[in-house]
Amino acid sequence: MQVLIAYATRHGSTRGIAERIAERLRADGLSAEARPAAEAVDASRYDAFVVGGAAYMFHWLDDATRFVERNRDVLAVRPTWLFSSGPIGTDLVDKQGRDVLEVSIPKEFPRLHGLIRPRGEKVFFGAIDPDAKPVGLAERFMRVLPAAREALPRGDFRDWPAIDAWADEIAAALRAPVGAR
């Protein structure tokens, strides 16, 4: 079984998650590769997909969204999972008492869910390096507002055990007999 983990990233955190998922799927006996979602690929070559993208301001990166839209006919009939990375920090609930991962679901997910009916969707914490070169208007804006920049938590908040567990769930689903999938 050939699995493509297509990802969209700005600073590399989401690429790291995609590569970890691919590594874990390979360790579970599947053939898996992580590639940027912007690359032109023949989706029909793959048997299953995991598509991930960083989320900024509650929106998935365009390359991830376009990958799903461009390949919707194939993804709709093959096992597909979606993930997002983005929330930073260690708080599991926000100031309103809501689950941070649940309220961080990208706004595109409900529409994409209707297009391809993914087997699962997951949001993972991301990472931030405030000294990295800013990409996009929002990041440049943060640079000129020291108070905003200082308010952001710094560091890598990716939950590797949660990522590994999700990859293992995907591997188990893909190894299940065809009728059980």
Buried (B, 14 or more C-beta within 10 A) or exposed (E): BEBBBBBBBBBEBBBBBBBBBBBBBBEBEBEBBBBBBBEEBEBEEBBBBBBBBBBBEEBBBEBBBBBBBBBBEBBEEBBBBBBBBBBBBEEEEBEEEEEBBEEBBBEBBEEBEEEBEBBBBBBBBBBBEBEEEBEEEEBEEBEEEEEEBEEEEBEEBBEEEEBBEBBBBBBEBBEEEEEEE
